[in-house]
Amino acid sequence: MDYKNKGLLDQTVVDYRVYDNAEENLGVANVTLPNLSFLTQQISGVGVAGNLEAVTPLLDAMTLTLQFQLFSKRALSLCGPDRHQITLRIAQQQENAVRSAVEPEGVKHVFVAIPKSLSGGSIAQATPTNPSGEYAVRYWKMTQGNETLIEIDPIGYKCYIFGKDYLEPVRKALGI
């Protein structure tokens, strides 16, 4: 068996918590993380045999989705059109083949987001209502242990992904 990455085998999410303003637990929620989608421009004409897409380091709008168990104060607390700092703390389980141990590792996502919509869910006997909110993401930072893996800040011209800030040369060219 080939164990790369220091003999670690990713396994599963053990548990997670969702917080508003880094302190208020938002309760039971299913989370759908944003998609990273770069803006493109189609290129065609002389010198190109067909069409190409030029991929820029600029990102398309990102959406975070939270689905709650019940239509409650916790779900409504994120409904007003204000900026919210939503923090997701995750305990992920990895198997360390070198030490023959199963070990949890902390992953943290921090979002600055503004509510776009709230679906009230549905009401039926002995079932959750499953309201869900969609949030326009203004900032996203993901850390694993002490390492920053992603830091996306469109307003601050930052697109840091796994060790490289792809907008650094753009900031330099713009003098910012």
Backbone torsions as a table, in degrees:
resi	resn	phi	psi	omega
1	MET	NA	132.9	-177.6
2	ASP	-92.9	107.9	178.4
3	TYR	-102.6	105.2	175.4
4	LYS	-100.9	-179.1	179.0
5	ASN	56.0	51.8	176.0
6	LYS	62.1	28.3	176.7
7	GLY	75.0	20.4	-178.5
8	LEU	-95.3	136.6	176.5
9	LEU	-120.9	112.1	178.9
10	ASP	-63.5	137.1	-177.9
11	GLN	-120.9	-64.6	-171.9
12	THR	-163.2	165.8	169.7
13	VAL	-85.0	121.5	178.7
14	VAL	-77.3	-49.3	178.5
15	ASP	-166.4	169.0	178.7
16	TYR	-155.3	163.4	177.0
17	ARG	-135.4	148.5	178.0
18	VAL	-119.4	130.1	-177.2
19	TYR	-125.5	147.8	170.3
20	ASP	-103.1	134.1	-177.5
21	ASN	53.9	34.2	173.7
22	ALA	64.0	6.1	-177.3
23	GLU	-137.9	-33.4	-176.2
24	GLU	-89.3	114.3	-179.8
25	ASN	-67.2	125.3	-177.7
26	LEU	-86.9	4.2	176.2
27	GLY	83.7	-157.8	-176.7
28	VAL	-76.6	122.5	-179.8
29	ALA	-150.5	139.3	168.9
30	ASN	-91.9	140.2	-173.6
31	VAL	-118.6	132.5	169.0
32	THR	-113.7	114.4	-177.5
33	LEU	-71.2	157.4	178.7
34	PRO	-66.5	158.5	171.1
35	ASN	-92.6	140.1	171.6
36	LEU	-94.5	113.8	-177.8
37	SER	-132.0	117.2	-177.8
38	PHE	-81.8	145.5	176.7
39	LEU	-71.9	141.8	-178.5
40	THR	-127.6	161.7	175.6
41	GLN	-134.1	129.8	178.6
42	GLN	-78.3	134.3	179.9
43	ILE	-119.2	129.1	175.8
44	SER	-151.3	159.6	178.0
45	GLY	132.1	-161.9	-177.1
46	VAL	-59.3	132.5	178.3
47	GLY	92.3	-4.6	178.2
48	VAL	-127.9	121.6	-179.0
49	ALA	-84.8	76.0	-178.9
50	GLY	120.1	-144.3	-179.7
51	ASN	-119.8	144.2	174.6
52	LEU	-128.3	159.3	171.0
53	GLU	-111.0	125.6	172.1
54	ALA	-89.4	119.9	-178.9
55	VAL	-96.1	124.8	-179.5
56	THR	-98.4	164.3	175.3
57	PRO	-82.6	11.6	177.0
58	LEU	-89.1	142.1	-176.1
59	LEU	-104.8	145.3	173.0
60	ASP	-71.8	164.4	179.5
61	ALA	-56.4	143.1	-178.5
62	MET	-114.6	144.6	179.8
63	THR	-127.5	131.1	173.6
64	LEU	-103.5	136.6	178.9
65	THR	-120.7	131.1	174.9
66	LEU	-120.3	126.6	176.0
67	GLN	-113.4	121.1	-177.6
68	PHE	-95.9	165.9	176.8
69	GLN	-73.6	-45.7	-174.9
70	LEU	-130.8	152.1	172.4
71	PHE	-76.3	99.9	-170.0
72	SER	-140.1	-178.5	177.2
73	LYS	-57.5	-38.0	-179.1
74	ARG	-63.7	-44.5	178.6
75	ALA	-65.9	-41.1	-179.1
76	LEU	-71.8	-22.9	-178.0
77	SER	-62.9	-21.1	179.0
78	LEU	-100.0	9.2	-171.1
79	CYS	-84.5	-31.6	-178.0
80	GLY	-65.1	146.8	-175.9
81	PRO	-75.6	57.5	177.2
82	ASP	-113.1	162.3	172.0
83	ARG	-74.7	135.8	176.8
84	HIS	-125.0	142.9	169.9
85	GLN	-98.4	109.6	-178.7
86	ILE	-104.8	123.1	-178.1
87	THR	-115.1	131.5	178.3
88	LEU	-115.9	117.6	177.9
89	ARG	-109.9	127.0	-173.8
90	ILE	-123.9	138.9	168.6
91	ALA	-105.3	109.5	179.0
92	GLN	-100.8	142.2	-179.9
93	GLN	-99.5	132.4	175.9
94	GLN	-129.1	148.4	173.9
95	GLU	-99.0	127.2	177.4
96	ASN	-100.4	103.5	-176.1
97	ALA	-68.5	-29.9	-179.7
98	VAL	-66.6	-43.0	-178.9
99	ARG	-95.6	0.2	-176.9
100	SER	51.6	51.0	-177.1
101	ALA	-141.0	151.7	172.0
102	VAL	-100.8	125.9	-172.4
103	GLU	-129.8	136.4	173.4
104	PRO	-83.1	149.6	174.3
105	GLU	-135.7	140.3	-178.3
106	GLY	-84.9	134.8	173.1
107	VAL	-125.5	137.9	-179.5
108	LYS	-131.5	132.7	173.2
109	HIS	-114.0	129.7	174.9
110	VAL	-119.5	126.7	179.9
111	PHE	-121.1	142.3	162.0
112	VAL	-108.1	120.5	-171.4
113	ALA	-143.9	153.5	178.7
114	ILE	-121.3	131.8	-179.0
115	PRO	-60.1	135.0	175.3
116	LYS	-104.7	-39.2	-176.9
117	SER	-158.8	158.0	174.4
118	LEU	-136.6	122.2	174.7
119	SER	-97.4	127.4	-177.2
120	GLY	-71.5	-11.1	-179.0
121	GLY	80.2	-155.4	-179.9
122	SER	-135.7	158.8	-178.1
123	ILE	-118.3	124.8	175.6
124	ALA	-147.6	155.7	-177.0
125	GLN	-61.2	132.3	175.0
126	ALA	56.8	37.8	177.7
127	THR	-139.1	156.6	174.0
128	PRO	-71.2	155.5	178.2
129	THR	-83.1	-24.4	177.3
130	ASN	54.4	52.4	172.7
131	PRO	-69.4	151.4	178.0
132	SER	-139.1	147.5	178.0
133	GLY	-120.4	145.0	172.9
134	GLU	-112.4	138.9	-172.3
135	TYR	-130.9	128.8	177.0
136	ALA	-75.3	118.8	-175.6
137	VAL	-85.6	125.7	177.0
138	ARG	-101.0	-21.9	-176.9
139	TYR	-155.9	141.5	178.6
140	TRP	-145.4	124.1	175.1
141	LYS	-128.8	129.9	178.1
142	MET	-120.2	126.8	175.8
143	THR	-123.5	147.7	174.9
144	GLN	-128.7	118.5	-171.0
145	GLY	62.6	-125.3	178.0
146	ASN	-102.8	8.4	-174.3
147	GLU	-103.2	128.8	173.8
148	THR	-79.5	123.6	179.5
149	LEU	-98.8	-38.8	-179.6
150	ILE	-138.4	136.3	167.4
151	GLU	-144.0	109.4	-176.9
152	ILE	-114.8	121.1	-180.0
153	ASP	-141.8	86.1	-176.8
154	PRO	-59.3	-36.2	-179.3
155	ILE	-70.9	-37.0	178.3
156	GLY	-88.6	7.8	179.4
157	TYR	54.9	51.5	177.7
158	LYS	-126.4	129.7	176.6
159	CYS	-138.4	75.7	-176.7
160	TYR	-94.3	119.0	179.4
161	ILE	-134.1	116.5	174.1
162	PHE	46.2	56.9	171.6
163	GLY	95.6	-2.8	-178.5
164	LYS	-136.7	131.2	174.8
165	ASP	-94.6	103.5	-174.4
166	TYR	-72.1	-15.3	178.3
167	LEU	-99.1	0.0	178.5
168	GLU	-57.8	-47.0	178.1
169	PRO	-65.4	-29.1	177.6
170	VAL	-69.2	-44.7	177.4
171	ARG	-59.0	-42.9	-179.7
172	LYS	-62.9	-45.4	-180.0
173	ALA	-63.1	-32.3	-179.5
174	LEU	-87.4	-9.1	-178.7
175	GLY	74.1	29.4	177.9
176	ILE	-118.6	NA	NA
